[in-house]
Amino acid sequence: MVLCMIYKIYLSPPSMGGKEIEFVQEAFAANWIAPAGPALKQFEDEITRFAGVGGSLAVSSGTAAIHLCLRYLDVKPGDVVFCSDMTFIGSCNPIIYQGGTPVFIDCEPGSFNMSPAALARGLKRAAGEGRLPKAVIIVDLYGESADYDRLLPICSEYGVPVIEDAAEAVGVEYKGKKCGSFGIAGTYSFNGNKILTTAGGGMVLSQNQAAIEKMRFWSTQAKEPCLYYEHKEIGYNYRMSNICASIGLGQLRFLENKIERRREVHRHYAASLKHLPAHIKEPSDSCTSNYWLSVLVLDDDRLKPEDLVLYLQIAGIEARLAWKPMHMQPVYKDCRFFPHESGRMAAEEIFQSCVCLPSGDSLTPGQQQMVIDRLTEYLEAPGPVRQTPG
């Protein structure tokens, strides 16, 4: 059952730092409303420096960014692309846009990110069958980096390029290197619920400036440099607007503050709920975290995340189950899947035991206490009470 309701407390609403309106007003004053404009170039340049890459391309969504990367790698009908199983569907739908076939790779139980063991098993099998993937899309989940020191060498062994989906990991570092800078290209999402938002949008990042320029060409309908409109290739209407980029410039000024506030939210949840039959997932030691979402792990098998989410919804609190694994999605039910271990599907375990809690940097102490009170009320209640939300 899905309830349609107005929440008092949202999962991860956008929050403005105050500078955004100044950049937007500058754009309006100069009449730079359309996609091209100085704020757009400045936003790309600042993201390039921020992530330590060779170049960046601002586009309409994180999904569009992944699509352009797959196009650049020449994924065609019949080609296989490996992708993290535990993710939002926008990570893998672009494979279908290109006519490719997704193969899903399970996650590790601890990090929720791609399992090196499952990846190695999948690539070994693919090599034996003479059908190596055109790319591996590795997702950085819930504000935590994948373990690239273990994953990249496996891909390198088979000569398969990596696309990093860092949609949820803006500002995160893995061993001193920013997420979005791994592989042949990385991508960000600036959707409204992300830690850095442009209202809607995404970014392609790469050390390869030629790749960025080719994708820039495709993102503006592949217009040839003529005095008239001429097109020799199929392109897309994927460019970010100058207004959205203006918002992004303002958001960047407060990114560290946003991360620190979400870290405080995470720590307060962890300290307040430790006496309950559940715990807050902690980040791995190998990376920093932007604490995009605090994930509650239910430690009692009798507790069902669906029941808890409904209980919170009736209290006016938005919470979500963990991402439903792609191999469990009806649209991808026939796709191949490599589990973390033989007989153990870690992504399914996570889906069946985790709830994402309100984690926004604008969450007030009073709002967080309301969430904690409802969680405590539910988790301390006798079993039958839990089955009757409200």
For each residue, the residues with C-beta under 8 A, 3 or more apart:
1: 310
2:
3: 310 313 314
4:
5: 313 316
6: 316
7: 10 313 316 317 318
8: 316 317 367 370
9: 316 317 318 358 363 367 370 371
10: 7 13 318 358 360
11: 193 293 318 319 320 356 357 358 359 360
12: 193 194 195 292 293 358 359 360
13: 10 192 193 360 362
14: 192 193 197 199
15: 258 360 361 362
16: 20 21 250 251
17: 20 250 251 253 254 257 258
18: 21 22 250 254
19: 22 23 249 250 253 254
20: 16 17 23 24 246 247 249 250 251
21: 16 18 24 25 250
22: 18 19 25 26 250
23: 19 20 26 27 39 246 247 249 250
24: 20 21 27 28 243 246 247 250
25: 21 22 28 29
26: 22 23 29 30 39 246
27: 23 24 30 32 33 37 39 242 243 246
28: 24 25 31 33 243
29: 25 26
30: 26 27 37 38
31: 28
32: 27 36 37 38 39 242
33: 27 28 37 241 242 243
34: 37 241 242
35: 40 220 239 240 241 242
36: 32 40 239 242
37: 27 30 32 33 34 40 41 242 245
38: 30 32 41 42 242
39: 23 26 27 32 42 43 242 243 245 246 249
40: 35 36 37 43 44 58 239 240 241 242 245
41: 37 38 44 45
42: 38 39 45 46 245 249
43: 39 40 46 47 58 198 240 245 246 248 249 252
44: 40 41 47 48 55 56 57 58 203 245
45: 41 42 48 49 56
46: 42 43 49 50 249 252
47: 43 44 50 51 56 58 188 203 205 248 252
48: 44 45 51 53 54 55 56 205
49: 45 46 52
50: 46 47 178 252
51: 47 48 56 178 180 181 186 205
52: 49 177 178 181
53: 48 56 180 181 186 205 206 207
54: 48 206 207 208 209 212
55: 44 48 205 206 208 209 212 213
56: 44 45 47 48 51 53 203 204 205 206 212
57: 44 65 68 203 204 205 212 215 216 219
58: 40 43 44 47 198 201 202 203 239 240 244 245 248
59: 64 65 68 201 202 203 204 219 238 239 240
60: 64 200 201 202 237 238 239 240
61: 64 65 90 189 191 200 201 202 238
62: 65 66 90 165 167 187 188 189 190 191 202 203
63: 66 67 90 93 94 202
64: 59 60 61 67 68 202 219 236 238
65: 57 59 61 62 68 69 187 188 189 202 203 204
66: 62 63 69 70 90 91 94 137 163 165 187
67: 63 64 70 71 94 97 98 236 238
68: 57 59 64 65 71 72 204 215 218 219 236 238
69: 65 66 72 73 135 163 184 185 187 204 215
70: 66 67 73 75 81 94 95 97 98 100 134 135 163
71: 67 68 74 75 98 215 218
72: 68 69 185 211 214 215
73: 69 70 134 135 161 163 184
74: 71 134
75: 70 71 79 81 95 98 99 100 134 135
76: 79 98 99 100
77: 98 99 100
78: 99 100 101
79: 75 76 98 99 100 101 133 134
80: 100 101 102 103 126 131 132 133 134
81: 70 75 92 95 100 101 102 103 133 134 135 136 137
82: 102 103 104 105 119 122 123 133 135 136 137 160
83: 87 91 92 95 102 103 104 105 136 137 139 326
84: 87 91 104 105 107 113 114 137 138 139 141 146 165
85: 104 105 106 107 325 326 327 337 347
86: 106 107 112 113 139 141 322 323 325 326 346 347 350 351
87: 83 84 91 92 139 141 165 323 326
88: 91 167 323
89: 92 93 326 329 331
90: 61 62 63 66 93 94 167 189
91: 66 83 84 87 88 137 139 165 167 326
92: 81 83 87 89 95 96 102 104 137 326 332
93: 63 89 90 96 97
94: 63 66 67 70 90 97 98
95: 70 75 81 83 92 98 100 101 102 137
96: 92 93 99 100 102
97: 67 70 93 94
98: 67 70 71 75 76 77 79 94 95
99: 75 76 77 78 79 96
100: 70 75 76 77 78 79 80 81 95 96 134
101: 78 79 80 81 95 335
102: 80 81 82 83 92 95 96 326 332 335
103: 80 81 82 83 122 126 133 335 336 337 338
104: 82 83 84 85 92 325 326 327 332 335 336 337 338
105: 82 83 84 85 114 115 118 119 122 136 337 338
106: 85 86 114 115 118 337 338 339 340 345 346 347
107: 84 85 86 111 112 113 114 115 141 340 346 347 350
108: 111 112 113 114 115 116 147 340 346
109: 112 340 346 349 350
110: 284
111: 107 108 141 144 146 147 284
112: 86 107 108 109 141 142 144 281 295 322 350
113: 84 86 107 108 138 139 140 141 144 145 146 147
114: 84 105 106 107 108 118 119 138 139 146 147 151
115: 105 106 107 108 118 119 340 346
116: 108 119 120 147 150 151 154
117: 120 121 340 341
118: 105 106 114 115 121 122 338 339 340
119: 82 105 114 115 116 122 123 136 151 154 155 338
120: 116 117 123 124 154
121: 117 118 124 125 338
122: 82 103 105 118 119 125 126 338
123: 82 119 120 126 127 132 133 154 155 157 158 160
124: 120 121 127 128
125: 121 122 128 129 338
126: 80 103 122 123 129 131 132 133 158
127: 123 124 130 132 158
128: 124 125
129: 125 126
130: 127
131: 80 126
132: 80 123 126 127 158 159 160
133: 79 80 81 82 103 123 126 136 160
134: 70 73 74 75 79 80 81 100 160 161
135: 69 70 73 75 81 82 160 161 162 163 184
136: 81 82 83 105 119 133 155 160 161 162 163
137: 66 81 82 83 84 91 92 95 162 163 165
138: 84 113 114 146 148 151 162 163 164 165 182 183
139: 83 84 86 87 91 113 114 146 165 167 168
140: 113 143 144 145 146 164 165 166 167 168 169 172 179
141: 84 86 87 107 111 112 113 144 146 168 323
142: 112 168 281 292 293 295 356
143: 140 168 169 172 195 262 283 289 290 291 292 293
144: 111 112 113 140 141 169 172 283 284 287 289
145: 113 140 148 169 172 173 174 179 284 286 287 288
146: 84 111 113 114 138 139 140 141 151 164 174
147: 108 111 113 114 116 150 151 174 284 286
148: 138 145 151 152 174 182
149: 152 153 175 286
150: 116 147 153 154
151: 114 116 119 138 146 147 148 154 155 162
152: 148 149 155 156 162 182 183
153: 149 150 156 157
154: 116 119 120 123 150 151 157 158
155: 119 123 136 151 152 158 160 161 162
156: 152 153 159
157: 123 153 154
158: 123 126 127 132 154 155
159: 132 156
160: 82 123 132 133 134 135 136 155
161: 73 134 135 136 155 183 184
162: 135 136 137 138 151 152 155 182 183 184
163: 66 69 70 73 135 136 137 138 183 184 185 186 187
164: 138 140 146 179 180 181 182 183 185 186 187
165: 62 66 84 87 91 137 138 139 140 186 187
166: 140 169 170 172 179 180 186 187 188
167: 62 88 90 91 139 140 187 188 189 191 194 202
168: 139 140 141 142 143 189 194 292 293
169: 140 143 144 145 166 172 179 180 290 292
170: 166 179 180 188 190 194 195 196 255 290
171: 178 179 195 196 255 256 259 290
172: 140 143 144 145 166 169 178 179 287 288 289 290
173: 145 176 177 178 179 287 288
174: 145 146 147 148 177 179 182 286 287
175: 149 286 287
176: 173
177: 52 173 174 181 182
178: 50 51 52 171 172 173 181
179: 140 145 164 166 169 170 171 172 173 174 182 186 287
180: 51 53 164 166 169 170 186 187 188 203 205
181: 51 52 53 164 177 178 186 205 207
182: 138 148 152 162 164 174 177 179 186
183: 138 152 161 162 163 164 186
184: 69 73 135 161 162 163 206 208 211
185: 69 72 163 164 204 205 206 208 211
186: 51 53 163 164 165 166 179 180 181 182 183 204 205 206
187: 62 65 66 69 163 164 165 166 167 180 202 203 204 205
188: 47 62 65 166 167 170 180 196 202 203 205
189: 61 62 65 90 167 168 194 201 202
190: 62 170 194 196 197 198 199 200 201 202 203 244 248 251
191: 61 62 167 194 197 200 201
192: 13 14 197 199 200
193: 11 12 13 14 197
194: 12 167 168 170 189 190 191 197 292
195: 12 143 170 171 255 258 259 262 290 292 361
196: 170 171 188 190 248 251 252 255 258
197: 14 190 191 192 193 194 247 248 251
198: 43 58 190 201 240 244 245 247 248 251
199: 14 190 192 244 247
200: 60 61 190 191 192 244
201: 58 59 60 61 189 190 191 198 240 244 245 248
202: 58 59 60 61 62 63 64 65 167 187 188 189 190 240
203: 44 47 56 57 58 59 62 65 180 187 188 190
204: 56 57 59 65 68 69 185 186 187 212 215
205: 47 48 51 53 55 56 57 180 181 185 186 187 188
206: 53 54 55 56 184 185 186 209 211 212
207: 53 54 181
208: 54 55 184 185 211 212
209: 54 55 206 212 213
210: 213 214
211: 72 184 185 206 208 214 215
212: 54 55 56 57 204 206 208 209 215 216
213: 55 209 210 216 217
214: 72 210 211 217 218
215: 57 68 69 71 72 204 211 212 218 219
216: 57 212 213 219 220
217: 213 214 220 222 223 233 235
218: 68 71 214 215 222 233 235 236 238
219: 57 59 64 68 215 216 235 236 238 239
220: 35 216 217 223 235 237 238 239
221: 231 235 236 237
222: 217 218 231 232 233 234 235
223: 217 220 226 229 230 231 235
224: 230 231 232
225:
226: 223 229 230
227:
228:
229: 223 226
230: 223 224 226
231: 221 222 223 224 234 235
232: 222 224
233: 217 218 222
234: 222 231
235: 217 218 219 220 221 222 223 231
236: 64 67 68 218 219 221
237: 60 220 221
238: 59 60 61 64 67 68 218 219 220
239: 35 36 40 58 59 60 219 220
240: 35 40 43 58 59 60 198 201 202 244 245
241: 33 34 35 40 244 245
242: 27 32 33 34 35 36 37 38 39 40 245 246
243: 24 27 28 33 39 246 247
244: 58 190 198 199 200 201 240 241 247 248
245: 37 39 40 42 43 44 58 198 201 240 241 242 248 249
246: 20 23 24 26 27 39 43 242 243 249 250
247: 20 23 24 197 198 199 243 244 250 251
248: 43 47 58 190 196 197 198 201 244 245 251 252
249: 19 20 23 39 42 43 46 245 246 252 253
250: 16 17 18 19 20 21 22 23 24 246 247 253 254
251: 16 17 20 190 196 197 198 247 248 254 255 258
252: 43 46 47 50 196 248 249 255
253: 17 19 249 250
254: 17 18 19 250 251 257 258
255: 170 171 195 196 251 252 258 259
256: 171 259 260
257: 17 254 260 261 361
258: 15 17 195 196 251 254 255 261 262 290 361
259: 171 195 255 256 262 263 290 291 361
260: 256 257 263 264
261: 257 258 264 265 361
262: 143 195 258 259 265 266 290 291 292 294 359 360 361
263: 259 260 266 267 289 291
264: 260 261 267 268
265: 261 262 268 269 291 294 359 360 361 363 368
266: 262 263 269 270 280 289 291 294 359
267: 263 264 270 271
268: 264 265 271 272 365 368 372
269: 265 266 272 273 280 294 296 357 368 372
270: 266 267 273 274 279 280 282
271: 267 268 274
272: 268 269 372 376
273: 269 270 276 278 279 280 296 372 375 376 379
274: 270 271 279
275:
276: 273 375 376 379 380
277: 298 299 300 303 379
278: 273 296 297 298 299 300 303 375 379
279: 270 273 274 296 297 299
280: 266 269 270 273 294 295 296 297
281: 112 142 294 295 296 297 354
282: 270
283: 143 144 287 288 289 291
284: 110 111 144 145 147 287
285:
286: 145 147 149 174 175
287: 144 145 172 173 174 175 179 283 284
288: 145 172 173 283
289: 143 144 172 263 266 283
290: 143 169 170 171 172 195 258 259 262
291: 143 259 262 263 265 266 283 294 359
292: 12 142 143 168 169 194 195 262 359
293: 11 12 142 143 168 356 357 359
294: 262 265 266 269 280 281 291 356 357 359
295: 112 142 280 281 322 354 355 356 357
296: 269 273 278 279 280 281 354 355 356 357 375
297: 278 279 280 281 353 354
298: 277 278 303 304 305 308 353 354 355
299: 277 278 279 303
300: 277 278 303
301: 353
302: 383
303: 277 278 298 299 300 307 308 353 379 386
304: 298 307 308
305: 298 308 309 321 322 351 352 353 354 355
306: 309 310 321
307: 303 304 310 311 386 387 389
308: 298 303 304 305 311 312 319 355 375 378 379 386
309: 305 306 312 313 319 320 321 355
310: 1 3 306 307 313 314 389
311: 307 308 314 315 374 378 386 389 390
312: 308 309 315 317 318 319 371 374 375 378
313: 3 5 7 309 310 316 317 318 319 389
314: 3 310 311 389 390
315: 311 312 370 374 390
316: 5 6 7 8 9 313
317: 7 8 9 312 313 358 370 371 374
318: 7 9 10 11 312 313 358
319: 11 308 309 312 313 355 356 357 358
320: 11 309 355 356
321: 305 306 309 324 351 354 355 356
322: 86 112 295 305 350 351 354 355 356
323: 86 87 88 141 351
324: 321 328 329 351
325: 85 86 104 328 329 345 347 348 351
326: 83 85 86 87 89 91 92 102 104 329 332 335
327: 85 104 332 333 335 337 345 347
328: 324 325 333 347 348 351
329: 89 324 325 326 332 333
330: 333
331: 89
332: 92 102 104 326 327 329 335
333: 327 328 329 330
334:
335: 101 102 103 104 326 327 332
336: 103 104
337: 85 103 104 105 106 327 345
338: 103 104 105 106 118 119 121 122 125
339: 106 118 342 343 344 345 346
340: 106 107 108 109 115 117 118 344 345 346 347
341: 117 344 346
342: 339
343: 339
344: 339 340 341 349
345: 106 325 327 337 339 340 348 349
346: 86 106 107 108 109 115 339 340 341 349 350
347: 85 86 106 107 325 327 328 340 350 351
348: 325 328 345 351 352
349: 109 344 345 346 352 353
350: 86 107 109 112 322 346 347 353 354
351: 86 305 321 322 323 324 325 328 347 348 354
352: 305 348 349
353: 297 298 301 303 305 349 350
354: 281 295 296 297 298 305 321 322 350 351
355: 295 296 298 305 308 309 319 320 321 322
356: 11 142 293 294 295 296 319 320 321 322 359
357: 11 269 293 294 295 296 319 371 375
358: 9 10 11 12 317 318 319 363 367 368 371
359: 11 12 262 265 266 291 292 293 294 356 363
360: 10 11 12 13 15 262 265 363
361: 15 195 257 258 259 261 262 265
362: 13 15
363: 9 265 358 359 360 367 368
364: 367 368
365: 268 368 369
366: 369 370
367: 8 9 358 363 364 370 371
368: 265 268 269 358 363 364 365 371 372
369: 365 366 372 373
370: 8 9 315 317 366 367 373 374
371: 9 312 317 357 358 367 368 374 375
372: 268 269 272 273 368 369 375 376
373: 369 370 376 377
374: 311 312 315 317 370 371 377 378
375: 273 276 278 296 308 312 357 371 372 378 379
376: 272 273 276 372 373 379 380
377: 373 374 380 381
378: 308 311 312 374 375 381 386
379: 273 276 277 278 303 308 375 376
380: 276 376 377
381: 377 378 385 386
382: 385 386
383: 302 386 387
384: 387 388
385: 381 382 388
386: 303 307 308 311 378 381 382 383
387: 307 383 384
388: 384 385
389: 307 310 311 313 314
390: 311 314 315
